[in-house]
Amino acid sequence: MGDWQNFDNRAVIGRALRLRREIDDFEARWPTPGSREETLPTFTWAQLERQLVDLAATPAQAQMAKHLVSGTRKLAAFKPSEMVLREVLCMTWVLLDENFRAEPDEASAEMI
């Protein structure tokens, strides 16, 4: 194996370990309730994205919605449902905040 491949493997393992720690910390703070509670209605990722785009405060934030939902969706299967809910709520807060300004860098330049 080349040095770059070893570096890539270590980076992937490092990200996986950080995600595991985040999940463990979350579950320690908010344990899953033992009893069956009433659940939310179900909806799709596409529906979530559509609603966030519609609610976004600015066109730039509407563009961000697609990327934020995509990133959340990719890791959702590995996280507790309540942790994903928290991330969706945080996304919503950012997208509705009229005073939010993304830092000017290459990523935000592509979204504008």
N, C-alpha and C positions, 0 to 999 in steps of 0.2 A: 504494500500500500504506500502511496506517495504521501508526502508531508501535508499536502492540501486536503487529501481525503481524510487523513487522521484529524486535521483541524475541523473539517466539516462534520465528522462524526462526533467529535467532542462538543461542538456547538449545538448540534441537534440534541445530544444527551443533556447538555446544560439547560437548554430550553425546556425539555421534558421534565427535568428535575424541578425547575422553577415553577412550572405549571402544577406539578404534584404538590409542592409546598403551598402554593396559593390555594389549591383545593382543600388540602388538609387544614389550613388556617381558617378557611371559610366554614368548613364543616364543624370545626371546634367551636367557632363563634355562634353558628346557627345550626344546631343538630337537626336532622330530619325528624319531624314529629312522628310519634309512634302510631297515632290514630289516623284514620283516613279522613281527610278534610275535603271540603268542597273544592273542586278544581276550576280553573279558568276555562273559558271556551277555547277551543283550539283554533289556530290560524297558521298560515304558511309564512315562510321567510319572505316570499314575494309580496304577500299582503303587508307584512311588517314594513318592508322597504318602501312600498307604495305609500303607506300612511306617513312614514317619516319624511319622505320627499315632500308630500303635500303639506305637512306641518312645519317644515324647515323655515327659519326666519329669513334666510337669504338664498339666492340662487347658488352661491358657493357652498352653503351648508347642505342644500338639496343634493348637490353633486357628492358631497362627503357621505351621505346616507348609504349609497350603494357600497362603498368601501367599508364603512363601519359594520353594516349588516353582514357582508361577506366574511370579514374577519371574525365576527362573533359566531357566525354559523359554522365556520370551519372547526372551531374548538368546542362547540356546544355539546357534542356527543360525549366528551370526556369530563364534563363538569356537572355538578348537581343542578337541577332545574332552577332552584332559587338563585344560584350564582349567575346563571344566564339571565334570569329576570332582572337582577341587579344591573348587569351590563346593559340590557335594553333600556332600563330607566336612565342610566347615565348617558347613553347615546341620545336619548330623547332630550335630556336636559341640555346637552351641547348643541343639538340641532335647533332647539327653540330659543336659545340664548342670543338675543339680538346684538349683544356686545361681544360675543365670541369672535375672535380673529385668529385664524390659523397662522402659525409662524411662517414667514416667507422662506420657503425652501423648494427644492425640486418637486417634491411630492405635492405640495399645495399648489404650485404653479401649474401642474398637470390638471388639477381638479377645477381650476378657475376657467 
